[in-house]
């Protein structure tokens, strides 16, 4: 397993595929390999999310509509708000 062409990543499991890695860790504990680990640093880039509080009654109605459409309630709310904002901006 290589991170890039010049740097080899050592692997405790010596696995070559994600499936082999998963199989290995299904039957092994990191506690048994703690001395083979090292500290790493990495960045996580996430989109900022905002929350809006809804009354339970409104959420239940949204949830029902979303279920009928086969999407998550959050997706439905975002679609509706995007449509509404587009209509406001177009007028």
Gaussian input, Z-matrix of N, CA and C with variables (Angstrom, degrees):
# hf/3-21g

backbone

0 1
 N
 C     1     B1
 C     2     B2     1     A1
 N     3     B3     2     A2     1     D1
 C     4     B4     3     A3     2     D2
 C     5     B5     4     A4     3     D3
 N     6     B6     5     A5     4     D4
 C     7     B7     6     A6     5     D5
 C     8     B8     7     A7     6     D6
 N     9     B9     8     A8     7     D7
 C    10    B10     9     A9     8     D8
 C    11    B11    10    A10     9     D9
 N    12    B12    11    A11    10    D10
 C    13    B13    12    A12    11    D11
 C    14    B14    13    A13    12    D12
 N    15    B15    14    A14    13    D13
 C    16    B16    15    A15    14    D14
 C    17    B17    16    A16    15    D15
 N    18    B18    17    A17    16    D16
 C    19    B19    18    A18    17    D17
 C    20    B20    19    A19    18    D18
 N    21    B21    20    A20    19    D19
 C    22    B22    21    A21    20    D20
 C    23    B23    22    A22    21    D21
 N    24    B24    23    A23    22    D22
 C    25    B25    24    A24    23    D23
 C    26    B26    25    A25    24    D24
 N    27    B27    26    A26    25    D25
 C    28    B28    27    A27    26    D26
 C    29    B29    28    A28    27    D27
 N    30    B30    29    A29    28    D28
 C    31    B31    30    A30    29    D29
 C    32    B32    31    A31    30    D30
 N    33    B33    32    A32    31    D31
 C    34    B34    33    A33    32    D32
 C    35    B35    34    A34    33    D33
 N    36    B36    35    A35    34    D34
 C    37    B37    36    A36    35    D35
 C    38    B38    37    A37    36    D36
 N    39    B39    38    A38    37    D37
 C    40    B40    39    A39    38    D38
 C    41    B41    40    A40    39    D39
 N    42    B42    41    A41    40    D40
 C    43    B43    42    A42    41    D41
 C    44    B44    43    A43    42    D42
 N    45    B45    44    A44    43    D43
 C    46    B46    45    A45    44    D44
 C    47    B47    46    A46    45    D45
 N    48    B48    47    A47    46    D46
 C    49    B49    48    A48    47    D47
 C    50    B50    49    A49    48    D48
 N    51    B51    50    A50    49    D49
 C    52    B52    51    A51    50    D50
 C    53    B53    52    A52    51    D51
 N    54    B54    53    A53    52    D52
 C    55    B55    54    A54    53    D53
 C    56    B56    55    A55    54    D54
 N    57    B57    56    A56    55    D55
 C    58    B58    57    A57    56    D56
 C    59    B59    58    A58    57    D57
 N    60    B60    59    A59    58    D58
 C    61    B61    60    A60    59    D59
 C    62    B62    61    A61    60    D60
 N    63    B63    62    A62    61    D61
 C    64    B64    63    A63    62    D62
 C    65    B65    64    A64    63    D63
 N    66    B66    65    A65    64    D64
 C    67    B67    66    A66    65    D65
 C    68    B68    67    A67    66    D66
 N    69    B69    68    A68    67    D67
 C    70    B70    69    A69    68    D68
 C    71    B71    70    A70    69    D69
 N    72    B72    71    A71    70    D70
 C    73    B73    72    A72    71    D71
 C    74    B74    73    A73    72    D72
 N    75    B75    74    A74    73    D73
 C    76    B76    75    A75    74    D74
 C    77    B77    76    A76    75    D75
 N    78    B78    77    A77    76    D76
 C    79    B79    78    A78    77    D77
 C    80    B80    79    A79    78    D78
 N    81    B81    80    A80    79    D79
 C    82    B82    81    A81    80    D80
 C    83    B83    82    A82    81    D81
 N    84    B84    83    A83    82    D82
 C    85    B85    84    A84    83    D83
 C    86    B86    85    A85    84    D84
 N    87    B87    86    A86    85    D85
 C    88    B88    87    A87    86    D86
 C    89    B89    88    A88    87    D87
 N    90    B90    89    A89    88    D88
 C    91    B91    90    A90    89    D89
 C    92    B92    91    A91    90    D90
 N    93    B93    92    A92    91    D91
 C    94    B94    93    A93    92    D92
 C    95    B95    94    A94    93    D93
 N    96    B96    95    A95    94    D94
 C    97    B97    96    A96    95    D95
 C    98    B98    97    A97    96    D96
 N    99    B99    98    A98    97    D97
 C   100   B100    99    A99    98    D98
 C   101   B101   100   A100    99    D99
 N   102   B102   101   A101   100   D100
 C   103   B103   102   A102   101   D101
 C   104   B104   103   A103   102   D102
 N   105   B105   104   A104   103   D103
 C   106   B106   105   A105   104   D104
 C   107   B107   106   A106   105   D105
 N   108   B108   107   A107   106   D106
 C   109   B109   108   A108   107   D107
 C   110   B110   109   A109   108   D108
 N   111   B111   110   A110   109   D109
 C   112   B112   111   A111   110   D110
 C   113   B113   112   A112   111   D111
 N   114   B114   113   A113   112   D112
 C   115   B115   114   A114   113   D113
 C   116   B116   115   A115   114   D114
 N   117   B117   116   A116   115   D115
 C   118   B118   117   A117   116   D116
 C   119   B119   118   A118   117   D117
 N   120   B120   119   A119   118   D118
 C   121   B121   120   A120   119   D119
 C   122   B122   121   A121   120   D120
 N   123   B123   122   A122   121   D121
 C   124   B124   123   A123   122   D122
 C   125   B125   124   A124   123   D123
 N   126   B126   125   A125   124   D124
 C   127   B127   126   A126   125   D125
 C   128   B128   127   A127   126   D126
 N   129   B129   128   A128   127   D127
 C   130   B130   129   A129   128   D128
 C   131   B131   130   A130   129   D129
 N   132   B132   131   A131   130   D130
 C   133   B133   132   A132   131   D131
 C   134   B134   133   A133   132   D132
 N   135   B135   134   A134   133   D133
 C   136   B136   135   A135   134   D134
 C   137   B137   136   A136   135   D135
 N   138   B138   137   A137   136   D136
 C   139   B139   138   A138   137   D137
 C   140   B140   139   A139   138   D138
 N   141   B141   140   A140   139   D139
 C   142   B142   141   A141   140   D140
 C   143   B143   142   A142   141   D141
 N   144   B144   143   A143   142   D142
 C   145   B145   144   A144   143   D143
 C   146   B146   145   A145   144   D144
 N   147   B147   146   A146   145   D145
 C   148   B148   147   A147   146   D146
 C   149   B149   148   A148   147   D147
 N   150   B150   149   A149   148   D148
 C   151   B151   150   A150   149   D149
 C   152   B152   151   A151   150   D150
 N   153   B153   152   A152   151   D151
 C   154   B154   153   A153   152   D152
 C   155   B155   154   A154   153   D153
 N   156   B156   155   A155   154   D154
 C   157   B157   156   A156   155   D155
 C   158   B158   157   A157   156   D156
 N   159   B159   158   A158   157   D157
 C   160   B160   159   A159   158   D158
 C   161   B161   160   A160   159   D159
 N   162   B162   161   A161   160   D160
 C   163   B163   162   A162   161   D161
 C   164   B164   163   A163   162   D162
 N   165   B165   164   A164   163   D163
 C   166   B166   165   A165   164   D164
 C   167   B167   166   A166   165   D165
 N   168   B168   167   A167   166   D166
 C   169   B169   168   A168   167   D167
 C   170   B170   169   A169   168   D168
 N   171   B171   170   A170   169   D169
 C   172   B172   171   A171   170   D170
 C   173   B173   172   A172   171   D171
 N   174   B174   173   A173   172   D172
 C   175   B175   174   A174   173   D173
 C   176   B176   175   A175   174   D174
 N   177   B177   176   A176   175   D175
 C   178   B178   177   A177   176   D176
 C   179   B179   178   A178   177   D177
 N   180   B180   179   A179   178   D178
 C   181   B181   180   A180   179   D179
 C   182   B182   181   A181   180   D180
 N   183   B183   182   A182   181   D181
 C   184   B184   183   A183   182   D182
 C   185   B185   184   A184   183   D183
 N   186   B186   185   A185   184   D184
 C   187   B187   186   A186   185   D185
 C   188   B188   187   A187   186   D186
 N   189   B189   188   A188   187   D187
 C   190   B190   189   A189   188   D188
 C   191   B191   190   A190   189   D189
 N   192   B192   191   A191   190   D190
 C   193   B193   192   A192   191   D191
 C   194   B194   193   A193   192   D192
 N   195   B195   194   A194   193   D193
 C   196   B196   195   A195   194   D194
 C   197   B197   196   A196   195   D195
 N   198   B198   197   A197   196   D196
 C   199   B199   198   A198   197   D197
 C   200   B200   199   A199   198   D198
 N   201   B201   200   A200   199   D199
 C   202   B202   201   A201   200   D200
 C   203   B203   202   A202   201   D201
 N   204   B204   203   A203   202   D202
 C   205   B205   204   A204   203   D203
 C   206   B206   205   A205   204   D204
 N   207   B207   206   A206   205   D205
 C   208   B208   207   A207   206   D206
 C   209   B209   208   A208   207   D207
 N   210   B210   209   A209   208   D208
 C   211   B211   210   A210   209   D209
 C   212   B212   211   A211   210   D210
 N   213   B213   212   A212   211   D211
 C   214   B214   213   A213   212   D212
 C   215   B215   214   A214   213   D213
 N   216   B216   215   A215   214   D214
 C   217   B217   216   A216   215   D215
 C   218   B218   217   A217   216   D216
 N   219   B219   218   A218   217   D217
 C   220   B220   219   A219   218   D218
 C   221   B221   220   A220   219   D219
 N   222   B222   221   A221   220   D220
 C   223   B223   222   A222   221   D221
 C   224   B224   223   A223   222   D222
 N   225   B225   224   A224   223   D223
 C   226   B226   225   A225   224   D224
 C   227   B227   226   A226   225   D225
 N   228   B228   227   A227   226   D226
 C   229   B229   228   A228   227   D227
 C   230   B230   229   A229   228   D228
 N   231   B231   230   A230   229   D229
 C   232   B232   231   A231   230   D230
 C   233   B233   232   A232   231   D231
 N   234   B234   233   A233   232   D232
 C   235   B235   234   A234   233   D233
 C   236   B236   235   A235   234   D234
 N   237   B237   236   A236   235   D235
 C   238   B238   237   A237   236   D236
 C   239   B239   238   A238   237   D237
 N   240   B240   239   A239   238   D238
 C   241   B241   240   A240   239   D239
 C   242   B242   241   A241   240   D240
 N   243   B243   242   A242   241   D241
 C   244   B244   243   A243   242   D242
 C   245   B245   244   A244   243   D243
 N   246   B246   245   A245   244   D244
 C   247   B247   246   A246   245   D245
 C   248   B248   247   A247   246   D246
 N   249   B249   248   A248   247   D247
 C   250   B250   249   A249   248   D248
 C   251   B251   250   A250   249   D249
 N   252   B252   251   A251   250   D250
 C   253   B253   252   A252   251   D251
 C   254   B254   253   A253   252   D252
 N   255   B255   254   A254   253   D253
 C   256   B256   255   A255   254   D254
 C   257   B257   256   A256   255   D255
 N   258   B258   257   A257   256   D256
 C   259   B259   258   A258   257   D257
 C   260   B260   259   A259   258   D258
 N   261   B261   260   A260   259   D259
 C   262   B262   261   A261   260   D260
 C   263   B263   262   A262   261   D261
 N   264   B264   263   A263   262   D262
 C   265   B265   264   A264   263   D263
 C   266   B266   265   A265   264   D264
 N   267   B267   266   A266   265   D265
 C   268   B268   267   A267   266   D266
 C   269   B269   268   A268   267   D267
 N   270   B270   269   A269   268   D268
 C   271   B271   270   A270   269   D269
 C   272   B272   271   A271   270   D270

   B1=1.4501
   B2=1.5124
   B3=1.3202
   B4=1.4543
   B5=1.5173
   B6=1.3312
   B7=1.4506
   B8=1.5185
   B9=1.3176
   B10=1.4591
   B11=1.5274
   B12=1.3104
   B13=1.4607
   B14=1.5233
   B15=1.3320
   B16=1.4559
   B17=1.5236
   B18=1.2993
   B19=1.4548
   B20=1.5195
   B21=1.3062
   B22=1.4635
   B23=1.5234
   B24=1.3104
   B25=1.4628
   B26=1.5155
   B27=1.3333
   B28=1.4578
   B29=1.5170
   B30=1.2916
   B31=1.4526
   B32=1.5155
   B33=1.2957
   B34=1.4597
   B35=1.5220
   B36=1.3074
   B37=1.4668
   B38=1.5210
   B39=1.3059
   B40=1.4670
   B41=1.5353
   B42=1.3052
   B43=1.4622
   B44=1.5263
   B45=1.3115
   B46=1.4657
   B47=1.5263
   B48=1.3296
   B49=1.4638
   B50=1.5215
   B51=1.3275
   B52=1.4668
   B53=1.5216
   B54=1.3301
   B55=1.4618
   B56=1.5306
   B57=1.3289
   B58=1.4705
   B59=1.5268
   B60=1.3113
   B61=1.4749
   B62=1.5224
   B63=1.3339
   B64=1.4657
   B65=1.5202
   B66=1.3258
   B67=1.4635
   B68=1.5303
   B69=1.3330
   B70=1.4614
   B71=1.5271
   B72=1.3367
   B73=1.4638
   B74=1.5217
   B75=1.3400
   B76=1.4660
   B77=1.5273
   B78=1.3280
   B79=1.4716
   B80=1.5291
   B81=1.3343
   B82=1.4619
   B83=1.5312
   B84=1.3087
   B85=1.4566
   B86=1.5255
   B87=1.3209
   B88=1.4660
   B89=1.5247
   B90=1.3100
   B91=1.4691
   B92=1.5338
   B93=1.3241
   B94=1.4668
   B95=1.5263
   B96=1.3359
   B97=1.4685
   B98=1.5306
   B99=1.3288
   B100=1.4620
   B101=1.5279
   B102=1.3130
   B103=1.4695
   B104=1.5319
   B105=1.3272
   B106=1.4651
   B107=1.5334
   B108=1.3180
   B109=1.4677
   B110=1.5239
   B111=1.3273
   B112=1.4612
   B113=1.5298
   B114=1.3062
   B115=1.4533
   B116=1.5201
   B117=1.3242
   B118=1.4557
   B119=1.5255
   B120=1.3095
   B121=1.4557
   B122=1.5164
   B123=1.3087
   B124=1.4519
   B125=1.5205
   B126=1.3149
   B127=1.4566
   B128=1.5081
   B129=1.3143
   B130=1.4563
   B131=1.5207
   B132=1.3172
   B133=1.4633
   B134=1.5176
   B135=1.3082
   B136=1.4559
   B137=1.5212
   B138=1.3104
   B139=1.4497
   B140=1.5241
   B141=1.3043
   B142=1.4565
   B143=1.5176
   B144=1.3050
   B145=1.4518
   B146=1.5132
   B147=1.3229
   B148=1.4605
   B149=1.5183
   B150=1.2860
   B151=1.4612
   B152=1.5220
   B153=1.3192
   B154=1.4547
   B155=1.5179
   B156=1.3171
   B157=1.4568
   B158=1.5164
   B159=1.3307
   B160=1.4599
   B161=1.5191
   B162=1.3128
   B163=1.4635
   B164=1.5257
   B165=1.3094
   B166=1.4695
   B167=1.5306
   B168=1.3233
   B169=1.4680
   B170=1.5216
   B171=1.3206
   B172=1.4694
   B173=1.5259
   B174=1.3161
   B175=1.4612
   B176=1.5304
   B177=1.3233
   B178=1.4657
   B179=1.5265
   B180=1.3274
   B181=1.4745
   B182=1.5286
   B183=1.3116
   B184=1.4708
   B185=1.5267
   B186=1.3253
   B187=1.4582
   B188=1.5363
   B189=1.3347
   B190=1.4692
   B191=1.5230
   B192=1.3306
   B193=1.4698
   B194=1.5253
   B195=1.3139
   B196=1.4593
   B197=1.5229
   B198=1.3204
   B199=1.4514
   B200=1.5258
   B201=1.3202
   B202=1.4656
   B203=1.5227
   B204=1.3428
   B205=1.4669
   B206=1.5237
   B207=1.3397
   B208=1.4621
   B209=1.5175
   B210=1.3394
   B211=1.4594
   B212=1.5251
   B213=1.3063
   B214=1.4627
   B215=1.5240
   B216=1.3364
   B217=1.4667
   B218=1.5304
   B219=1.3355
   B220=1.4617
   B221=1.5232
   B222=1.3224
   B223=1.4641
   B224=1.5112
   B225=1.3266
   B226=1.4616
   B227=1.5243
   B228=1.3180
   B229=1.4684
   B230=1.5251
   B231=1.3225
   B232=1.4659
   B233=1.5255
   B234=1.3347
   B235=1.4680
   B236=1.5203
   B237=1.3328
   B238=1.4605
   B239=1.5278
   B240=1.3115
   B241=1.4603
   B242=1.5309
   B243=1.3231
   B244=1.4601
   B245=1.5288
   B246=1.3421
   B247=1.4657
   B248=1.5254
   B249=1.3118
   B250=1.4694
   B251=1.5253
   B252=1.3181
   B253=1.4551
   B254=1.5330
   B255=1.3289
   B256=1.4599
   B257=1.5321
   B258=1.3235
   B259=1.4631
   B260=1.5261
   B261=1.3220
   B262=1.4628
   B263=1.5299
   B264=1.3222
   B265=1.4527
   B266=1.5208
   B267=1.3344
   B268=1.4660
   B269=1.5251
   B270=1.3116
   B271=1.4745
   B272=1.5077
   A1=108.58
   A2=117.34
   A3=120.13
   A4=110.92
   A5=115.38
   A6=121.30
   A7=109.71
   A8=116.98
   A9=122.42
   A10=107.62
   A11=117.80
   A12=120.78
   A13=113.35
   A14=118.14
   A15=121.08
   A16=114.15
   A17=117.98
   A18=119.91
   A19=110.98
   A20=116.81
   A21=123.34
   A22=108.45
   A23=117.28
   A24=121.26
   A25=107.69
   A26=117.11
   A27=118.49
   A28=108.47
   A29=116.17
   A30=120.86
   A31=109.76
   A32=116.56
   A33=120.66
   A34=109.86
   A35=116.30
   A36=119.93
   A37=113.11
   A38=117.54
   A39=123.37
   A40=111.68
   A41=116.69
   A42=122.22
   A43=110.76
   A44=116.02
   A45=121.93
   A46=112.63
   A47=117.41
   A48=120.56
   A49=109.40
   A50=116.22
   A51=120.40
   A52=110.70
   A53=116.93
   A54=120.81
   A55=110.69
   A56=116.70
   A57=120.62
   A58=110.70
   A59=116.74
   A60=120.49
   A61=109.12
   A62=116.53
   A63=120.43
   A64=111.01
   A65=116.59
   A66=120.56
   A67=110.94
   A68=115.91
   A69=120.36
   A70=110.55
   A71=116.96
   A72=119.71
   A73=112.94
   A74=117.40
   A75=119.79
   A76=110.87
   A77=116.49
   A78=120.09
   A79=113.63
   A80=118.21
   A81=121.52
   A82=110.41
   A83=116.57
   A84=122.23
   A85=109.93
   A86=116.41
   A87=120.35
   A88=110.70
   A89=116.67
   A90=120.50
   A91=111.47
   A92=115.96
   A93=119.90
   A94=112.74
   A95=117.30
   A96=121.86
   A97=112.37
   A98=116.84
   A99=120.62
   A100=112.44
   A101=117.43
   A102=121.00
   A103=112.50
   A104=117.84
   A105=121.74
   A106=112.43
   A107=116.68
   A108=120.32
   A109=110.76
   A110=115.47
   A111=120.54
   A112=108.56
   A113=115.05
   A114=121.35
   A115=110.15
   A116=116.33
   A117=121.45
   A118=109.29
   A119=116.13
   A120=122.80
   A121=107.99
   A122=116.82
   A123=120.71
   A124=109.59
   A125=115.59
   A126=122.63
   A127=109.82
   A128=115.57
   A129=120.94
   A130=106.79
   A131=115.79
   A132=120.31
   A133=108.06
   A134=114.73
   A135=119.92
   A136=109.50
   A137=114.37
   A138=118.27
   A139=108.20
   A140=115.22
   A141=119.89
   A142=108.94
   A143=117.14
   A144=122.13
   A145=108.26
   A146=115.49
   A147=121.56
   A148=108.53
   A149=115.34
   A150=119.96
   A151=110.04
   A152=114.53
   A153=121.61
   A154=106.46
   A155=117.14
   A156=121.34
   A157=109.99
   A158=115.40
   A159=122.30
   A160=109.06
   A161=116.06
   A162=118.56
   A163=107.75
   A164=117.82
   A165=119.89
   A166=112.88
   A167=117.02
   A168=120.54
   A169=111.12
   A170=117.09
   A171=120.75
   A172=109.65
   A173=116.91
   A174=119.59
   A175=110.89
   A176=117.70
   A177=120.92
   A178=110.98
   A179=116.68
   A180=120.62
   A181=110.55
   A182=116.27
   A183=120.70
   A184=110.11
   A185=115.99
   A186=120.74
   A187=111.07
   A188=116.40
   A189=121.12
   A190=110.51
   A191=116.72
   A192=121.44
   A193=110.76
   A194=116.34
   A195=121.23
   A196=110.73
   A197=117.14
   A198=121.50
   A199=110.80
   A200=116.96
   A201=121.61
   A202=111.50
   A203=116.46
   A204=121.34
   A205=112.72
   A206=116.75
   A207=120.88
   A208=113.80
   A209=116.49
   A210=121.19
   A211=109.87
   A212=116.46
   A213=121.12
   A214=110.37
   A215=117.48
   A216=119.99
   A217=112.47
   A218=116.98
   A219=120.59
   A220=111.30
   A221=116.21
   A222=120.77
   A223=110.20
   A224=117.15
   A225=121.19
   A226=111.19
   A227=117.27
   A228=121.03
   A229=110.10
   A230=117.55
   A231=120.62
   A232=111.49
   A233=117.52
   A234=120.70
   A235=110.82
   A236=116.15
   A237=120.17
   A238=111.60
   A239=116.79
   A240=119.54
   A241=111.22
   A242=117.30
   A243=120.64
   A244=110.41
   A245=117.02
   A246=121.03
   A247=110.28
   A248=116.93
   A249=121.66
   A250=110.92
   A251=117.41
   A252=120.41
   A253=111.54
   A254=116.82
   A255=120.65
   A256=110.03
   A257=116.68
   A258=120.52
   A259=110.86
   A260=117.22
   A261=121.43
   A262=110.49
   A263=116.74
   A264=120.80
   A265=111.60
   A266=117.14
   A267=121.15
   A268=111.57
   A269=118.15
   A270=120.16
   A271=113.54
   D1=125.19
   D2=-176.59
   D3=-122.62
   D4=140.23
   D5=175.72
   D6=-79.13
   D7=-43.79
   D8=172.56
   D9=-149.58
   D10=-176.95
   D11=-173.44
   D12=-65.88
   D13=-26.62
   D14=-174.56
   D15=-99.04
   D16=-15.44
   D17=-172.38
   D18=-122.88
   D19=120.51
   D20=177.98
   D21=-88.71
   D22=132.06
   D23=175.11
   D24=-94.52
   D25=127.30
   D26=175.98
   D27=-77.01
   D28=146.97
   D29=-176.77
   D30=-129.33
   D31=126.34
   D32=178.56
   D33=-62.92
   D34=-41.03
   D35=-175.92
   D36=-79.51
   D37=-18.20
   D38=-175.19
   D39=59.05
   D40=20.82
   D41=-179.03
   D42=-77.09
   D43=154.90
   D44=-179.16
   D45=-109.17
   D46=-16.65
   D47=-178.80
   D48=-130.63
   D49=163.03
   D50=176.99
   D51=-61.29
   D52=-36.76
   D53=179.24
   D54=-63.37
   D55=-43.22
   D56=178.69
   D57=-65.23
   D58=-38.71
   D59=177.66
   D60=-62.48
   D61=-47.09
   D62=-179.92
   D63=-61.16
   D64=-44.33
   D65=178.98
   D66=-59.49
   D67=-43.39
   D68=-179.46
   D69=-60.54
   D70=-50.94
   D71=-174.90
   D72=-75.14
   D73=-13.14
   D74=172.38
   D75=-69.47
   D76=-23.28
   D77=-175.63
   D78=-119.16
   D79=3.82
   D80=-179.36
   D81=-130.04
   D82=160.28
   D83=179.05
   D84=-115.78
   D85=139.50
   D86=175.98
   D87=-62.35
   D88=-27.64
   D89=179.32
   D90=-57.63
   D91=-30.57
   D92=179.47
   D93=-77.06
   D94=-11.35
   D95=-175.70
   D96=-124.72
   D97=14.28
   D98=-173.10
   D99=-54.70
   D100=-37.24
   D101=-178.77
   D102=-71.08
   D103=-10.44
   D104=178.41
   D105=-96.22
   D106=0.60
   D107=-177.51
   D108=-94.97
   D109=166.49
   D110=175.23
   D111=-146.42
   D112=156.77
   D113=-178.49
   D114=-70.63
   D115=140.26
   D116=176.14
   D117=-131.76
   D118=156.56
   D119=176.23
   D120=-124.95
   D121=140.49
   D122=178.61
   D123=-153.47
   D124=158.89
   D125=178.75
   D126=-104.72
   D127=143.93
   D128=174.60
   D129=-118.70
   D130=123.32
   D131=178.01
   D132=-107.21
   D133=119.56
   D134=-178.65
   D135=-128.06
   D136=150.42
   D137=172.88
   D138=-76.06
   D139=141.24
   D140=177.94
   D141=-70.96
   D142=134.76
   D143=177.55
   D144=-117.23
   D145=143.50
   D146=178.60
   D147=-116.37
   D148=149.46
   D149=-179.94
   D150=-110.63
   D151=144.16
   D152=175.24
   D153=-125.47
   D154=131.05
   D155=-179.57
   D156=-85.75
   D157=131.44
   D158=178.53
   D159=-117.59
   D160=151.55
   D161=173.27
   D162=-70.32
   D163=151.32
   D164=179.88
   D165=-56.70
   D166=-36.49
   D167=-179.23
   D168=-64.24
   D169=-44.05
   D170=179.21
   D171=-66.70
   D172=-42.52
   D173=-179.60
   D174=-61.72
   D175=-40.70
   D176=179.30
   D177=-60.26
   D178=-40.83
   D179=178.97
   D180=-66.46
   D181=-43.00
   D182=178.17
   D183=-63.67
   D184=-43.40
   D185=-179.73
   D186=-60.79
   D187=-40.87
   D188=178.88
   D189=-63.50
   D190=-46.07
   D191=179.10
   D192=-62.07
   D193=-42.62
   D194=-179.44
   D195=-63.89
   D196=-43.34
   D197=179.12
   D198=-60.12
   D199=-41.36
   D200=178.18
   D201=-62.30
   D202=-34.18
   D203=-179.95
   D204=-87.93
   D205=-9.45
   D206=179.90
   D207=74.58
   D208=30.68
   D209=178.84
   D210=-129.51
   D211=167.34
   D212=177.40
   D213=-73.62
   D214=148.68
   D215=176.81
   D216=-55.29
   D217=-38.69
   D218=179.79
   D219=-62.51
   D220=-38.79
   D221=178.68
   D222=-65.43
   D223=-44.54
   D224=179.85
   D225=-61.47
   D226=-45.04
   D227=179.09
   D228=-61.11
   D229=-43.94
   D230=178.72
   D231=-62.67
   D232=-40.51
   D233=177.43
   D234=-62.55
   D235=-47.11
   D236=-179.56
   D237=-62.19
   D238=-43.66
   D239=-179.77
   D240=-66.34
   D241=-40.18
   D242=178.13
   D243=-62.48
   D244=-42.95
   D245=178.22
   D246=-62.04
   D247=-45.01
   D248=-179.12
   D249=-63.93
   D250=-44.41
   D251=179.64
   D252=-65.15
   D253=-37.99
   D254=177.92
   D255=-64.51
   D256=-40.64
   D257=179.09
   D258=-64.54
   D259=-40.77
   D260=178.39
   D261=-65.18
   D262=-42.92
   D263=-178.31
   D264=-69.35
   D265=-28.42
   D266=-178.38
   D267=-80.05
   D268=-20.99
   D269=-176.45
   D270=-86.97

